């Protein structure tokens, strides 16, 4: 397996440098790509971290790939060098994408990872002309614990529906983040929920508004503030909506990826990944964490 990872990592770097790794099969691969949706290509690229498959390299625009993970160098070769580091890691890489959806030329993936340790993550890919040209993500360490209501960051329904309500549901989430999380109109909190019926997947918070209130009260007692300053992107598909926001947690600059399931105009379920934003002196590029 480690030999396979080294091969795909080398292929990524060679492709980014303009080296032909298709062995004369360029036209065949282009035909295969045309049968895949953007979502399928994004999921396959992530799965290649586990399997070492080289085919998904062709889904990335080697000459124009912008990276927003601050710990990975820019370009396709940067991704290849990061992947090469898995060779020395003692555990086998695991990638299980639980939910994925498209919104225009963007694809959102929610994934259960094990690379350089177990993680929960969201990835966003932007496509141009059928190829991936940009990538954002949010990752957090996850060691298998369940929240007070017995939920993980991944369980819950995976059924996408209400596709005709996508834009309405995106507006609901945007308004919720602004009103409640950004504190513009906190008195509107209960308007966004069906009473206390609310499933929570944050590892530290129980279900329902009661669970949310108890968690916020506990943080306040410890002097911990959770702040949202700016919404950078809202992406959705039917009943699922992802909000990408910037703020601070316990005084540290923080990137918030919050995914909501909307049912009958109300927030019914919530998953999230919080990531502390590294100081600029540690960034591997100057593309920024957001910049959509």
TAJORA-V269686 format. One record per helix or strand of 3 or more residues. SS is the DSSP state (hx for helix, st for strand). FROM is the first residue (numbers start at 1). LEN is the number of residues. If there is no record, write none. Layout:
[[SS:FROM:LEN] [SS:FROM:LEN]]
This chain:
[[hx:2:15] [hx:26:9] [hx:38:14] [hx:55:5] [hx:75:14] [st:94:10] [st:106:9] [st:118:11] [st:131:11] [hx:163:19] [hx:186:7] [hx:208:14] [st:226:12] [st:240:10] [st:252:12] [st:266:11] [hx:280:3]]
